[in-house]
Amino acid sequence: MNTTDIIEIYTEMTPNPESLKFVTNRQILPNFQLDFRTKDLSSGSELAKTLFEIPFVSGVFIANNFVTVSKKSEFEWFEITPELKDSITKFLQSGKKPVEDSLLPKDILQEQKSEAANEDPETKIKDLLDKYVKPAVQMDGGHIEFKSFEHGVVTLSLQGSCSSCPSATLTLKSGIEGLLKRMVPEVEEVIADAY
């Protein structure tokens, strides 16, 4: 497995003590979200069905790059979090579609198709960086700026806390490069601008 295949998942507490947010470096459901409150309602989502197979799961919410899992109250997060992370990671590695197209509104499907068809690679790259990468990086006190896209190579400038962060290379290669390669087939590599 090379670094572009690495799936990173971290958790964030939510205001609801029975729900935990599992954030990943992969896009799961861009521009839309679905809430599965019971196992019976999860038939259109392979990801939700997989999670509902775990006995302590009582709800699954899927959006952008995260899954919020609700648990039954008799379980503690420290007991079940590793199993949930493992289950989500294995699902994402499988390459299966998390949600069937039939559950997505026609305008979202149309938007995804027309975006894919109409935009040149550089525009797609900039849009993905603006929508998904910059907000996450800014929460950590840094900034990523698009510099160029030539011969399959995306060059980015790492600024703020990112410029000297020891994990910046991992984030750049496994997170950003992985996302861009999946969403923009023309991307072969992502590198940092060496000022």
Buried (B, 14 or more C-beta within 10 A) or exposed (E): EEEBEBBBBEBEEBEEEBBBBBBBBBBBBBBBEBEBEEBEBBEBBBBBBBBBEBEBBBBBBBBBBBBBBBBEEEBEBEEBBEEBBEBBBEBBEEEEEBBEEEBBEEEBEEBBEEBEEEBEBBEBBBBBBEBBBBEBBBEEEBBBEBEEBEEEEBBBBBEBBBEEBEEBEBBBBBBBBBBBBEBBEBBEBBBBEEE
